[in-house]
Amino acid sequence: MQPLQAMRKTGKTGVTKQGYKTGVRVDFNCQATLALTQAEKVDSDPCFLTPVFLRGRSVTGFSNIEEAAAGLTDIVPFLVKDMLKANGGQYSCGPDFEPHVVTDGALVTGQNPASSEGAARALLALLKAG
């Protein structure tokens, strides 16, 4: 199994499920945002991390242009931007390989590796805000 296929399947993890269920803030960066497209529902919350969860939420992740520039378009089984949009996310991106962070409620997403620091700072701000 290719890494992106495995990552997409790992969206069905207890870490994300339990975190959102208990109000913990969640941060995904770069291609890890793909996990949001396949995460399980929480029984008590019908909108948890499924296409219903992503529908209308502001998100970002590795852009198609960044995938192409990195020579990955023909290697990866699907593109992160396309999958986020196909699953209802309101995708936005900044300039290629520049930091771009999107916060929507308790969800923080970063576009690419350059976004790691900004995503961490956004997550820390959410944690401080309670």
Rosetta constraint file for C-alpha pairs under 8 A:
AtomPair CA 1 CA 5 HARMONIC 6.36 0.50
AtomPair CA 1 CA 6 HARMONIC 6.36 0.50
AtomPair CA 2 CA 6 HARMONIC 6.27 0.50
AtomPair CA 2 CA 76 HARMONIC 7.74 0.50
AtomPair CA 2 CA 77 HARMONIC 7.92 0.50
AtomPair CA 3 CA 7 HARMONIC 6.01 0.50
AtomPair CA 4 CA 8 HARMONIC 6.04 0.50
AtomPair CA 4 CA 31 HARMONIC 7.80 0.50
AtomPair CA 4 CA 34 HARMONIC 8.00 0.50
AtomPair CA 4 CA 76 HARMONIC 6.78 0.50
AtomPair CA 4 CA 77 HARMONIC 7.25 0.50
AtomPair CA 5 CA 9 HARMONIC 6.37 0.50
AtomPair CA 5 CA 77 HARMONIC 7.20 0.50
AtomPair CA 6 CA 10 HARMONIC 6.22 0.50
AtomPair CA 7 CA 11 HARMONIC 6.85 0.50
AtomPair CA 7 CA 32 HARMONIC 6.94 0.50
AtomPair CA 7 CA 34 HARMONIC 7.11 0.50
AtomPair CA 7 CA 35 HARMONIC 6.03 0.50
AtomPair CA 8 CA 34 HARMONIC 5.60 0.50
AtomPair CA 8 CA 35 HARMONIC 4.63 0.50
AtomPair CA 8 CA 36 HARMONIC 7.76 0.50
AtomPair CA 8 CA 37 HARMONIC 7.10 0.50
AtomPair CA 8 CA 38 HARMONIC 6.31 0.50
AtomPair CA 9 CA 35 HARMONIC 6.87 0.50
AtomPair CA 9 CA 38 HARMONIC 6.49 0.50
AtomPair CA 9 CA 39 HARMONIC 7.82 0.50
AtomPair CA 10 CA 35 HARMONIC 6.21 0.50
AtomPair CA 10 CA 38 HARMONIC 7.95 0.50
AtomPair CA 10 CA 39 HARMONIC 7.57 0.50
AtomPair CA 11 CA 16 HARMONIC 7.40 0.50
AtomPair CA 11 CA 34 HARMONIC 7.73 0.50
AtomPair CA 11 CA 35 HARMONIC 4.01 0.50
AtomPair CA 11 CA 36 HARMONIC 5.87 0.50
AtomPair CA 11 CA 37 HARMONIC 7.18 0.50
AtomPair CA 11 CA 38 HARMONIC 5.28 0.50
AtomPair CA 11 CA 39 HARMONIC 4.17 0.50
AtomPair CA 11 CA 40 HARMONIC 7.32 0.50
AtomPair CA 12 CA 16 HARMONIC 7.82 0.50
AtomPair CA 12 CA 17 HARMONIC 7.65 0.50
AtomPair CA 12 CA 35 HARMONIC 7.75 0.50
AtomPair CA 12 CA 38 HARMONIC 6.38 0.50
AtomPair CA 12 CA 39 HARMONIC 4.30 0.50
AtomPair CA 12 CA 40 HARMONIC 5.24 0.50
AtomPair CA 13 CA 17 HARMONIC 6.31 0.50
AtomPair CA 13 CA 39 HARMONIC 6.95 0.50
AtomPair CA 13 CA 40 HARMONIC 7.65 0.50
AtomPair CA 14 CA 18 HARMONIC 5.51 0.50
AtomPair CA 14 CA 19 HARMONIC 7.90 0.50
AtomPair CA 15 CA 19 HARMONIC 5.82 0.50
AtomPair CA 16 CA 20 HARMONIC 6.14 0.50
AtomPair CA 16 CA 26 HARMONIC 7.20 0.50
AtomPair CA 16 CA 39 HARMONIC 7.70 0.50
AtomPair CA 17 CA 21 HARMONIC 6.09 0.50
AtomPair CA 17 CA 39 HARMONIC 7.49 0.50
AtomPair CA 17 CA 40 HARMONIC 6.93 0.50
AtomPair CA 17 CA 41 HARMONIC 7.51 0.50
AtomPair CA 17 CA 42 HARMONIC 6.60 0.50
AtomPair CA 17 CA 48 HARMONIC 7.88 0.50
AtomPair CA 17 CA 49 HARMONIC 7.92 0.50
AtomPair CA 18 CA 22 HARMONIC 6.06 0.50
AtomPair CA 19 CA 23 HARMONIC 6.15 0.50
AtomPair CA 19 CA 24 HARMONIC 4.66 0.50
AtomPair CA 19 CA 25 HARMONIC 6.90 0.50
AtomPair CA 19 CA 26 HARMONIC 6.98 0.50
AtomPair CA 20 CA 24 HARMONIC 5.51 0.50
AtomPair CA 20 CA 25 HARMONIC 6.89 0.50
AtomPair CA 20 CA 26 HARMONIC 7.11 0.50
AtomPair CA 20 CA 48 HARMONIC 7.92 0.50
AtomPair CA 21 CA 42 HARMONIC 7.01 0.50
AtomPair CA 21 CA 45 HARMONIC 7.90 0.50
AtomPair CA 23 CA 106 HARMONIC 7.64 0.50
AtomPair CA 24 CA 106 HARMONIC 7.31 0.50
AtomPair CA 25 CA 106 HARMONIC 4.67 0.50
AtomPair CA 25 CA 107 HARMONIC 6.16 0.50
AtomPair CA 25 CA 108 HARMONIC 7.77 0.50
AtomPair CA 25 CA 123 HARMONIC 6.87 0.50
AtomPair CA 25 CA 126 HARMONIC 7.01 0.50
AtomPair CA 25 CA 127 HARMONIC 7.08 0.50
AtomPair CA 26 CA 106 HARMONIC 6.11 0.50
AtomPair CA 26 CA 107 HARMONIC 5.01 0.50
AtomPair CA 26 CA 108 HARMONIC 6.11 0.50
AtomPair CA 26 CA 123 HARMONIC 7.52 0.50
AtomPair CA 27 CA 107 HARMONIC 6.01 0.50
AtomPair CA 27 CA 108 HARMONIC 4.57 0.50
AtomPair CA 27 CA 109 HARMONIC 5.74 0.50
AtomPair CA 27 CA 110 HARMONIC 7.99 0.50
AtomPair CA 27 CA 119 HARMONIC 7.01 0.50
AtomPair CA 27 CA 120 HARMONIC 7.72 0.50
AtomPair CA 27 CA 123 HARMONIC 6.68 0.50
AtomPair CA 28 CA 32 HARMONIC 5.58 0.50
AtomPair CA 28 CA 33 HARMONIC 5.11 0.50
AtomPair CA 28 CA 108 HARMONIC 6.29 0.50
AtomPair CA 28 CA 109 HARMONIC 4.82 0.50
AtomPair CA 28 CA 110 HARMONIC 6.39 0.50
AtomPair CA 29 CA 33 HARMONIC 5.91 0.50
AtomPair CA 29 CA 61 HARMONIC 6.49 0.50
AtomPair CA 29 CA 109 HARMONIC 5.36 0.50
AtomPair CA 29 CA 110 HARMONIC 4.26 0.50
AtomPair CA 29 CA 111 HARMONIC 6.16 0.50
AtomPair CA 29 CA 112 HARMONIC 6.32 0.50
AtomPair CA 29 CA 113 HARMONIC 7.15 0.50
AtomPair CA 29 CA 115 HARMONIC 7.19 0.50
AtomPair CA 29 CA 116 HARMONIC 6.55 0.50
AtomPair CA 29 CA 119 HARMONIC 7.29 0.50
AtomPair CA 30 CA 60 HARMONIC 7.87 0.50
AtomPair CA 30 CA 61 HARMONIC 4.67 0.50
AtomPair CA 30 CA 62 HARMONIC 4.88 0.50
AtomPair CA 30 CA 109 HARMONIC 7.70 0.50
AtomPair CA 30 CA 110 HARMONIC 5.66 0.50
AtomPair CA 30 CA 111 HARMONIC 4.84 0.50
AtomPair CA 30 CA 112 HARMONIC 4.11 0.50
AtomPair CA 30 CA 113 HARMONIC 6.10 0.50
AtomPair CA 30 CA 115 HARMONIC 7.81 0.50
AtomPair CA 31 CA 61 HARMONIC 5.99 0.50
AtomPair CA 31 CA 62 HARMONIC 5.65 0.50
AtomPair CA 31 CA 80 HARMONIC 6.25 0.50
AtomPair CA 31 CA 112 HARMONIC 7.44 0.50
AtomPair CA 32 CA 61 HARMONIC 7.75 0.50
AtomPair CA 33 CA 37 HARMONIC 7.88 0.50
AtomPair CA 33 CA 60 HARMONIC 7.52 0.50
AtomPair CA 33 CA 61 HARMONIC 5.83 0.50
AtomPair CA 33 CA 80 HARMONIC 7.39 0.50
AtomPair CA 33 CA 84 HARMONIC 7.85 0.50
AtomPair CA 33 CA 109 HARMONIC 6.76 0.50
AtomPair CA 34 CA 38 HARMONIC 7.85 0.50
AtomPair CA 34 CA 61 HARMONIC 7.84 0.50
AtomPair CA 34 CA 80 HARMONIC 5.79 0.50
AtomPair CA 34 CA 83 HARMONIC 7.07 0.50
AtomPair CA 34 CA 84 HARMONIC 6.82 0.50
AtomPair CA 35 CA 39 HARMONIC 6.39 0.50
AtomPair CA 36 CA 49 HARMONIC 6.01 0.50
AtomPair CA 36 CA 50 HARMONIC 7.07 0.50
AtomPair CA 36 CA 54 HARMONIC 7.50 0.50
AtomPair CA 36 CA 84 HARMONIC 7.82 0.50
AtomPair CA 37 CA 49 HARMONIC 7.11 0.50
AtomPair CA 37 CA 50 HARMONIC 5.98 0.50
AtomPair CA 37 CA 51 HARMONIC 6.32 0.50
AtomPair CA 37 CA 54 HARMONIC 7.47 0.50
AtomPair CA 37 CA 83 HARMONIC 7.03 0.50
AtomPair CA 37 CA 84 HARMONIC 6.48 0.50
AtomPair CA 37 CA 87 HARMONIC 6.12 0.50
AtomPair CA 38 CA 49 HARMONIC 7.18 0.50
AtomPair CA 38 CA 50 HARMONIC 5.96 0.50
AtomPair CA 38 CA 51 HARMONIC 7.82 0.50
AtomPair CA 39 CA 48 HARMONIC 7.91 0.50
AtomPair CA 39 CA 49 HARMONIC 5.15 0.50
AtomPair CA 39 CA 50 HARMONIC 5.85 0.50
AtomPair CA 40 CA 48 HARMONIC 6.93 0.50
AtomPair CA 40 CA 49 HARMONIC 6.08 0.50
AtomPair CA 40 CA 50 HARMONIC 6.44 0.50
AtomPair CA 41 CA 45 HARMONIC 6.85 0.50
AtomPair CA 41 CA 46 HARMONIC 6.29 0.50
AtomPair CA 41 CA 47 HARMONIC 6.84 0.50
AtomPair CA 41 CA 48 HARMONIC 4.64 0.50
AtomPair CA 41 CA 49 HARMONIC 6.01 0.50
AtomPair CA 41 CA 50 HARMONIC 6.54 0.50
AtomPair CA 42 CA 46 HARMONIC 6.68 0.50
AtomPair CA 42 CA 47 HARMONIC 7.99 0.50
AtomPair CA 42 CA 48 HARMONIC 5.76 0.50
AtomPair CA 47 CA 52 HARMONIC 5.50 0.50
AtomPair CA 47 CA 53 HARMONIC 4.81 0.50
AtomPair CA 48 CA 52 HARMONIC 7.31 0.50
AtomPair CA 48 CA 53 HARMONIC 5.14 0.50
AtomPair CA 49 CA 53 HARMONIC 4.53 0.50
AtomPair CA 49 CA 54 HARMONIC 6.50 0.50
AtomPair CA 50 CA 54 HARMONIC 6.30 0.50
AtomPair CA 50 CA 87 HARMONIC 7.61 0.50
AtomPair CA 51 CA 55 HARMONIC 5.86 0.50
AtomPair CA 51 CA 87 HARMONIC 4.52 0.50
AtomPair CA 51 CA 88 HARMONIC 5.70 0.50
AtomPair CA 51 CA 89 HARMONIC 7.91 0.50
AtomPair CA 52 CA 87 HARMONIC 7.75 0.50
AtomPair CA 52 CA 88 HARMONIC 7.15 0.50
AtomPair CA 53 CA 57 HARMONIC 7.49 0.50
AtomPair CA 54 CA 84 HARMONIC 7.72 0.50
AtomPair CA 54 CA 87 HARMONIC 6.30 0.50
AtomPair CA 54 CA 88 HARMONIC 5.18 0.50
AtomPair CA 54 CA 89 HARMONIC 4.78 0.50
AtomPair CA 54 CA 90 HARMONIC 7.94 0.50
AtomPair CA 55 CA 87 HARMONIC 6.69 0.50
AtomPair CA 55 CA 88 HARMONIC 3.78 0.50
AtomPair CA 55 CA 89 HARMONIC 5.12 0.50
AtomPair CA 55 CA 90 HARMONIC 7.33 0.50
AtomPair CA 56 CA 88 HARMONIC 6.13 0.50
AtomPair CA 56 CA 89 HARMONIC 5.63 0.50
AtomPair CA 56 CA 90 HARMONIC 5.65 0.50
AtomPair CA 57 CA 88 HARMONIC 7.61 0.50
AtomPair CA 57 CA 89 HARMONIC 5.33 0.50
AtomPair CA 57 CA 90 HARMONIC 5.61 0.50
AtomPair CA 57 CA 104 HARMONIC 6.48 0.50
AtomPair CA 58 CA 89 HARMONIC 6.11 0.50
AtomPair CA 58 CA 90 HARMONIC 4.65 0.50
AtomPair CA 58 CA 91 HARMONIC 6.06 0.50
AtomPair CA 58 CA 92 HARMONIC 7.41 0.50
AtomPair CA 58 CA 102 HARMONIC 6.70 0.50
AtomPair CA 58 CA 103 HARMONIC 7.22 0.50
AtomPair CA 58 CA 104 HARMONIC 5.82 0.50
AtomPair CA 59 CA 84 HARMONIC 7.74 0.50
AtomPair CA 59 CA 89 HARMONIC 6.10 0.50
AtomPair CA 59 CA 90 HARMONIC 5.92 0.50
AtomPair CA 59 CA 91 HARMONIC 5.09 0.50
AtomPair CA 59 CA 92 HARMONIC 6.55 0.50
AtomPair CA 59 CA 102 HARMONIC 5.83 0.50
AtomPair CA 59 CA 103 HARMONIC 7.45 0.50
AtomPair CA 59 CA 104 HARMONIC 7.43 0.50
AtomPair CA 59 CA 108 HARMONIC 7.73 0.50
AtomPair CA 59 CA 109 HARMONIC 5.87 0.50
AtomPair CA 60 CA 81 HARMONIC 7.48 0.50
AtomPair CA 60 CA 91 HARMONIC 5.32 0.50
AtomPair CA 60 CA 92 HARMONIC 5.45 0.50
AtomPair CA 60 CA 93 HARMONIC 6.01 0.50
AtomPair CA 60 CA 100 HARMONIC 7.78 0.50
AtomPair CA 60 CA 101 HARMONIC 7.09 0.50
AtomPair CA 60 CA 102 HARMONIC 6.32 0.50
AtomPair CA 60 CA 109 HARMONIC 5.65 0.50
AtomPair CA 60 CA 110 HARMONIC 5.88 0.50
AtomPair CA 60 CA 111 HARMONIC 5.14 0.50
AtomPair CA 61 CA 80 HARMONIC 6.43 0.50
AtomPair CA 61 CA 81 HARMONIC 6.27 0.50
AtomPair CA 61 CA 91 HARMONIC 7.97 0.50
AtomPair CA 61 CA 93 HARMONIC 7.50 0.50
AtomPair CA 61 CA 109 HARMONIC 6.75 0.50
AtomPair CA 61 CA 110 HARMONIC 5.78 0.50
AtomPair CA 61 CA 111 HARMONIC 3.87 0.50
AtomPair CA 61 CA 112 HARMONIC 6.31 0.50
AtomPair CA 62 CA 66 HARMONIC 6.36 0.50
AtomPair CA 62 CA 67 HARMONIC 6.85 0.50
AtomPair CA 62 CA 80 HARMONIC 6.06 0.50
AtomPair CA 62 CA 81 HARMONIC 6.43 0.50
AtomPair CA 62 CA 111 HARMONIC 4.97 0.50
AtomPair CA 62 CA 112 HARMONIC 5.31 0.50
AtomPair CA 63 CA 67 HARMONIC 6.27 0.50
AtomPair CA 63 CA 79 HARMONIC 7.86 0.50
AtomPair CA 63 CA 80 HARMONIC 6.92 0.50
AtomPair CA 63 CA 81 HARMONIC 5.46 0.50
AtomPair CA 63 CA 93 HARMONIC 6.92 0.50
AtomPair CA 63 CA 96 HARMONIC 7.68 0.50
AtomPair CA 63 CA 111 HARMONIC 7.16 0.50
AtomPair CA 64 CA 68 HARMONIC 6.22 0.50
AtomPair CA 64 CA 73 HARMONIC 7.64 0.50
AtomPair CA 64 CA 79 HARMONIC 6.37 0.50
AtomPair CA 64 CA 80 HARMONIC 7.40 0.50
AtomPair CA 64 CA 81 HARMONIC 6.23 0.50
AtomPair CA 64 CA 82 HARMONIC 7.78 0.50
AtomPair CA 65 CA 69 HARMONIC 6.07 0.50
AtomPair CA 65 CA 96 HARMONIC 7.21 0.50
AtomPair CA 66 CA 70 HARMONIC 6.08 0.50
AtomPair CA 66 CA 96 HARMONIC 6.07 0.50
AtomPair CA 66 CA 97 HARMONIC 6.85 0.50
AtomPair CA 67 CA 71 HARMONIC 6.33 0.50
AtomPair CA 67 CA 72 HARMONIC 5.15 0.50
AtomPair CA 67 CA 73 HARMONIC 5.55 0.50
AtomPair CA 67 CA 79 HARMONIC 7.52 0.50
AtomPair CA 68 CA 72 HARMONIC 5.69 0.50
AtomPair CA 68 CA 73 HARMONIC 5.09 0.50
AtomPair CA 71 CA 75 HARMONIC 7.75 0.50
AtomPair CA 72 CA 76 HARMONIC 5.90 0.50
AtomPair CA 73 CA 78 HARMONIC 7.94 0.50
AtomPair CA 73 CA 79 HARMONIC 7.27 0.50
AtomPair CA 78 CA 82 HARMONIC 7.55 0.50
AtomPair CA 78 CA 83 HARMONIC 7.23 0.50
AtomPair CA 79 CA 83 HARMONIC 6.27 0.50
AtomPair CA 80 CA 84 HARMONIC 6.12 0.50
AtomPair CA 81 CA 85 HARMONIC 6.24 0.50
AtomPair CA 81 CA 91 HARMONIC 7.01 0.50
AtomPair CA 82 CA 86 HARMONIC 5.95 0.50
AtomPair CA 83 CA 87 HARMONIC 6.11 0.50
AtomPair CA 84 CA 88 HARMONIC 6.58 0.50
AtomPair CA 84 CA 89 HARMONIC 5.24 0.50
AtomPair CA 84 CA 90 HARMONIC 7.85 0.50
AtomPair CA 84 CA 91 HARMONIC 6.88 0.50
AtomPair CA 85 CA 89 HARMONIC 4.83 0.50
AtomPair CA 85 CA 90 HARMONIC 6.40 0.50
AtomPair CA 85 CA 91 HARMONIC 6.13 0.50
AtomPair CA 93 CA 100 HARMONIC 6.51 0.50
AtomPair CA 93 CA 111 HARMONIC 6.60 0.50
AtomPair CA 94 CA 98 HARMONIC 6.68 0.50
AtomPair CA 94 CA 99 HARMONIC 7.14 0.50
AtomPair CA 94 CA 100 HARMONIC 5.41 0.50
AtomPair CA 94 CA 111 HARMONIC 7.72 0.50
AtomPair CA 95 CA 99 HARMONIC 7.89 0.50
AtomPair CA 95 CA 100 HARMONIC 7.95 0.50
AtomPair CA 97 CA 112 HARMONIC 6.39 0.50
AtomPair CA 97 CA 113 HARMONIC 7.67 0.50
AtomPair CA 97 CA 114 HARMONIC 6.38 0.50
AtomPair CA 98 CA 112 HARMONIC 7.54 0.50
AtomPair CA 98 CA 114 HARMONIC 5.79 0.50
AtomPair CA 98 CA 115 HARMONIC 7.08 0.50
AtomPair CA 99 CA 110 HARMONIC 7.54 0.50
AtomPair CA 99 CA 111 HARMONIC 6.90 0.50
AtomPair CA 99 CA 112 HARMONIC 6.92 0.50
AtomPair CA 99 CA 113 HARMONIC 7.80 0.50
AtomPair CA 99 CA 114 HARMONIC 4.88 0.50
AtomPair CA 99 CA 115 HARMONIC 4.10 0.50
AtomPair CA 99 CA 116 HARMONIC 7.74 0.50
AtomPair CA 99 CA 118 HARMONIC 7.03 0.50
AtomPair CA 100 CA 110 HARMONIC 5.89 0.50
AtomPair CA 100 CA 111 HARMONIC 5.48 0.50
AtomPair CA 100 CA 112 HARMONIC 7.56 0.50
AtomPair CA 100 CA 114 HARMONIC 7.93 0.50
AtomPair CA 100 CA 115 HARMONIC 5.56 0.50
AtomPair CA 100 CA 118 HARMONIC 7.57 0.50
AtomPair CA 101 CA 108 HARMONIC 7.12 0.50
AtomPair CA 101 CA 109 HARMONIC 5.78 0.50
AtomPair CA 101 CA 110 HARMONIC 4.48 0.50
AtomPair CA 101 CA 111 HARMONIC 6.38 0.50
AtomPair CA 101 CA 115 HARMONIC 6.24 0.50
AtomPair CA 101 CA 118 HARMONIC 6.32 0.50
AtomPair CA 101 CA 119 HARMONIC 5.76 0.50
AtomPair CA 101 CA 122 HARMONIC 7.93 0.50
AtomPair CA 102 CA 108 HARMONIC 5.79 0.50
AtomPair CA 102 CA 109 HARMONIC 5.32 0.50
AtomPair CA 102 CA 110 HARMONIC 6.42 0.50
AtomPair CA 102 CA 119 HARMONIC 7.96 0.50
AtomPair CA 103 CA 107 HARMONIC 5.73 0.50
AtomPair CA 103 CA 108 HARMONIC 4.46 0.50
AtomPair CA 103 CA 109 HARMONIC 6.48 0.50
AtomPair CA 103 CA 122 HARMONIC 7.31 0.50
AtomPair CA 104 CA 108 HARMONIC 6.45 0.50
AtomPair CA 106 CA 126 HARMONIC 7.17 0.50
AtomPair CA 108 CA 119 HARMONIC 6.43 0.50
AtomPair CA 108 CA 122 HARMONIC 6.99 0.50
AtomPair CA 108 CA 123 HARMONIC 6.58 0.50
AtomPair CA 109 CA 119 HARMONIC 6.58 0.50
AtomPair CA 110 CA 115 HARMONIC 5.16 0.50
AtomPair CA 110 CA 116 HARMONIC 6.56 0.50
AtomPair CA 110 CA 118 HARMONIC 7.68 0.50
AtomPair CA 110 CA 119 HARMONIC 5.70 0.50
AtomPair CA 111 CA 115 HARMONIC 6.01 0.50
AtomPair CA 112 CA 116 HARMONIC 7.26 0.50
AtomPair CA 115 CA 119 HARMONIC 5.96 0.50
AtomPair CA 116 CA 120 HARMONIC 6.11 0.50
AtomPair CA 117 CA 121 HARMONIC 6.16 0.50
AtomPair CA 118 CA 122 HARMONIC 6.10 0.50
AtomPair CA 119 CA 123 HARMONIC 6.12 0.50
AtomPair CA 120 CA 124 HARMONIC 6.14 0.50
AtomPair CA 121 CA 125 HARMONIC 6.16 0.50
AtomPair CA 122 CA 126 HARMONIC 6.34 0.50
AtomPair CA 123 CA 127 HARMONIC 6.25 0.50
AtomPair CA 124 CA 128 HARMONIC 6.13 0.50
AtomPair CA 125 CA 129 HARMONIC 6.13 0.50
AtomPair CA 126 CA 130 HARMONIC 6.39 0.50
